[in-house]
Amino acid sequence: MLFTRIKQAARLLLVAAVLLLFSQVTDADLLDREVVSANVVRATTLDFSNLDTANETSKSLFFSVQGMIPSGFQVETVRIKNEGELAVAYQLSATQTAGDGALCSALQLKVLSDWQTEYSGTLTGLSYETTVLEGQKSDLIFALSLDDTTASLSNNTCAFNIRVASLTTINGEDIQFTDEEVLQNQVSTGTWSTGV
């Protein structure tokens, strides 16, 4: 009995397969085609450089101060030049790379752009953002000073990088271009007593 039922099921399956094969009817063939025209693909660039303001040569070493004392200061300038085809929104930040953390925290920094103070505070707290349009430049003046007279800051060094980084978003979308330049710095302090 079981064998007979299996034979009947096999015959029915064979008949159904033959019918479907010769019926020339399909039930799942779908075709979808989309034609998009007038698209333009264009490559662009995002690039900026740190240049000396006097002669527009490349600048990587920025502050190099030997023997700084309380009330001492050093002034440096840099030109951020947009050499790409996109507006560059960039941010300045500073990070200690070596030396005494107390000295790095005690150093004061002032950043001026177009003779306007854009940042004034501790070196380690540096945060400044701006945008430079295509083909334009941003001239910045940095004044680094030591106002703290604490004797433990004498005969120390602070090495730090000023990072100029950009992240540009195109048309508010997640298409991002990035670029980064680093200005290296070294400050060493002289000797003084607390009665300076």
ZIUR-V482498 format. One record per residue. RES is the residue in one letter. SS is DSSP state (H for helix, E for strand, L for the rest). Layout:
res/ss
RES/SS
RES/SS
This chain:
res/ss
M/L
L/H
F/H
T/H
R/H
I/H
K/H
Q/H
A/H
A/H
R/H
L/H
L/H
L/H
V/H
A/H
A/H
V/H
L/H
L/H
L/H
F/H
S/H
Q/L
V/L
T/L
D/L
A/L
D/L
L/L
L/L
D/L
R/L
E/L
V/L
V/L
S/L
A/L
N/L
V/L
V/L
R/L
A/L
T/L
T/L
L/L
D/L
F/E
S/E
N/E
L/E
D/L
T/L
A/L
N/L
E/L
T/L
S/E
K/L
S/L
L/E
F/E
F/E
S/E
V/E
Q/E
G/E
M/E
I/L
P/L
S/L
G/E
F/E
Q/E
V/E
E/E
T/E
V/E
R/E
I/E
K/E
N/E
E/L
G/L
E/L
L/L
A/L
V/E
A/E
Y/E
Q/E
L/E
S/E
A/E
T/E
Q/E
T/E
A/E
G/E
D/L
G/H
A/H
L/H
C/H
S/H
A/H
L/E
Q/E
L/E
K/E
V/E
L/E
S/E
D/L
W/L
Q/E
T/E
E/E
Y/E
S/E
G/E
T/E
L/H
T/H
G/H
L/L
S/E
Y/E
E/E
T/E
T/E
V/E
L/L
E/L
G/L
Q/L
K/E
S/E
D/E
L/E
I/E
F/E
A/E
L/E
S/E
L/E
D/L
D/L
T/L
T/L
A/H
S/H
L/H
S/L
N/L
N/L
T/E
C/E
A/E
F/E
N/E
I/E
R/E
V/E
A/E
S/E
L/E
T/E
T/E
I/L
N/L
G/L
E/L
D/L
I/L
Q/E
F/E
T/E
D/E
E/E
E/E
V/E
L/E
Q/E
N/E
Q/E
V/E
S/E
T/E
G/L
T/L
W/L
S/L
T/L
G/L
V/L
